[in-house]
Amino acid sequence: MKRVALFGAGQIGSMISRLIGMDFAIVCFADNREEKWGSTVAGIPVVSPKESLAFTPDCYCLCVLDSERSGQMREQLRALGFDGEVLLPDMLRVFDTRVATMRLLAEQIHDERIPGDVAELGVYRGDFAVLINAAFPDRTIHLFDTFEGFPPQDVKLEQEQGLSHAQAGDFSETAMELVEKRLPFRDKALFYPGYFPATFCLCSAKAFAFVSLDADLYAPTASALPLFWEKLSPGGVLLIHDVNSQQFTGAGKAVREFCREKAILPMPVCDLHGSVVLRKPWKP
Ligand SMILES: C[S@@+](CC[C@H](N)C(=O)[O-])C[C@H]1O[C@@H](n2cnc3c(N)ncnc32)[C@H](O)[C@@H]1O
């Protein structure tokens, strides 16, 4: 078994500490941010890169996906005198746990004939919507977004409550027509441009089998949870992005409040953004 130090104790490092396989024993996190030293992430101590050498790792795993930063970290290790193996989590660019989870759920929803349409709140340029549409070719897909980026009133709340550094208009470089063109089964798509939850009342869906919530912020997530949950078929799924995110903490707050009220537990997904799954009981 190899002793590995994880270099980078941020969101990616935290997920890699869960993803890493049985051939590795994690000895510590190394991180350049002084404020992190002395803390723990997933129960693992965070120390300075220099101090991490005292843990005698056989190898380091660089927990970043940006090649410029990983080059600098590699140099830093060399300058500290480490000449052992350095691992890059490049495969995380190739394989995506959230996408895989959605596809597996789509197969199950199909096999078990769980009824209902599919939906996404927070579409932006449609990266995930395109994949949902492809995985559910015979279901109507309902797509909710301002298509003008984060709404000012939601951002105001984020700032007042210190939930994120979101700015009004972030994610505005999109258009409904652009998303529509990208969808493989565009005849199945219904668009709801505008402020959510105001747009929800325009939605004619009787039931949903799968819903992706990816609005990042507290307000839209908190209003979407009870509305979609109510219309979810037995066995239906809410897949919620950014619930264990360090960058956007509002989605997690909304999910924790909702789950406490409903006495349900979210199922964590080990993707890079801390997604969770909420599932309606099947055949109650
Ligand atoms: C991170 S992006 C979505 C990313 C997208 N799911 C993808 O796969 O690329 C978040 C989106 O949520 C939308 N959004 C946030 N709050 C909203 C609200 N109250 N009503 C409608 N859209 C909202 C933003 O406009 C933005 O496009």
The ligand as an SDF file (V2000), in Angstrom:
LIG
                    3D

 27 29  0  0  0  0  0  0  0  0999 V2000
  -24.3750   26.9770  -12.4300 C   0  0  0  0  0  0  0  0  0  0  0  0
  -25.5270   27.5720  -13.5460 S   0  0  0  0  0  0  0  0  0  0  0  0
  -26.2620   26.0840  -14.1460 C   0  0  0  0  0  0  0  0  0  0  0  0
  -25.2890   25.1720  -14.8340 C   0  0  0  0  0  0  0  0  0  0  0  0
  -25.9190   24.1490  -15.7250 C   0  0  0  0  0  0  0  0  0  0  0  0
  -26.7810   23.2190  -15.0030 N   0  0  0  0  0  0  0  0  0  0  0  0
  -24.8720   23.3840  -16.5200 C   0  0  0  0  0  0  0  0  0  0  0  0
  -24.9250   22.1490  -16.5740 O   0  0  0  0  0  0  0  0  0  0  0  0
  -23.9850   24.0020  -17.0920 O   0  0  0  0  0  0  0  0  0  0  0  0
  -26.7790   28.2340  -12.5000 C   0  0  0  0  0  0  0  0  0  0  0  0
  -27.9580   28.8100  -13.2360 C   0  0  0  0  0  0  0  0  0  0  0  0
  -29.0210   29.0520  -12.3150 O   0  0  0  0  0  0  0  0  0  0  0  0
  -29.7930   30.1390  -12.7970 C   0  0  0  0  0  0  0  0  0  0  0  0
  -30.5890   30.6990  -11.7040 N   0  0  0  0  0  0  0  0  0  0  0  0
  -30.1640   30.9970  -10.4550 C   0  0  0  0  0  0  0  0  0  0  0  0
  -31.1890   31.5040   -9.7290 N   0  0  0  0  0  0  0  0  0  0  0  0
  -32.2880   31.4920  -10.5350 C   0  0  0  0  0  0  0  0  0  0  0  0
  -33.6660   31.8740  -10.3460 C   0  0  0  0  0  0  0  0  0  0  0  0
  -34.1420   32.3460   -9.1670 N   0  0  0  0  0  0  0  0  0  0  0  0
  -34.5030   31.7130  -11.3810 N   0  0  0  0  0  0  0  0  0  0  0  0
  -34.0730   31.2150  -12.5750 C   0  0  0  0  0  0  0  0  0  0  0  0
  -32.7900   30.8490  -12.8020 N   0  0  0  0  0  0  0  0  0  0  0  0
  -31.9040   30.9770  -11.7950 C   0  0  0  0  0  0  0  0  0  0  0  0
  -28.7340   31.0900  -13.3480 C   0  0  0  0  0  0  0  0  0  0  0  0
  -29.2880   31.9650  -14.3020 O   0  0  0  0  0  0  0  0  0  0  0  0
  -27.6860   30.1240  -13.9390 C   0  0  0  0  0  0  0  0  0  0  0  0
  -27.8380   29.9770  -15.3220 O   0  0  0  0  0  0  0  0  0  0  0  0
  1  2  1  0
  2  3  1  0
  2 10  1  0
  3  4  1  0
  4  5  1  0
  5  6  1  0
  5  7  1  0
  7  8  2  0
  7  9  1  0
 10 11  1  0
 11 12  1  0
 11 26  1  0
 12 13  1  0
 13 14  1  0
 13 24  1  0
 14 15  1  0
 14 23  1  0
 15 16  2  0
 16 17  1  0
 17 18  1  0
 17 23  2  0
 18 19  1  0
 18 20  2  0
 20 21  1  0
 21 22  2  0
 22 23  1  0
 24 25  1  0
 24 26  1  0
 26 27  1  0
M  CHG  2   2   1   9  -1
M  END
$$$$
